[in-house]
Amino acid sequence: MLSGLANDLERYMNLLSARQKVVTSNIANADTPGYQTQDIDFEAEFRAASGGTPDAFPVAGLAVKNDGNNVSLDREARLLSENGIRFNLASNLMRMQIQEIRAALQSGSNT
């Protein structure tokens, strides 16, 4: 059975995955007239941890182009990079948790 930390890491990684989809959708729609940038309220979703798909919401305060689109490729590229770093960190933490559990099981079977 995974520890509480491992369960939290799993939820965190699921949120990161959902955010990755939202950000790539924003990038894919960068030239779609009227498209409004979406994001995920990371902190609220993690606290809620309902296990469902996180809700994306329109991002306010971005510059709107003449066609009504407000996707900023610089912002989205930064979010992709940040998301990747966070996912790698969470993956490493999860790997360490699994190694600790595996070591505990192995030491228990050696006694």
Buried (B, 14 or more C-beta within 10 A) or exposed (E): EEEEEBEBBBBBBBBBEBBBBBBBBBBEBBEEEEBBBBBBBBEEBBEEEEEEEBEBBEBEEBEEBEEEBBBBEEBBEEBBEEBEEBBEBBEEBBEEBEEEBEEEEEEEEEE
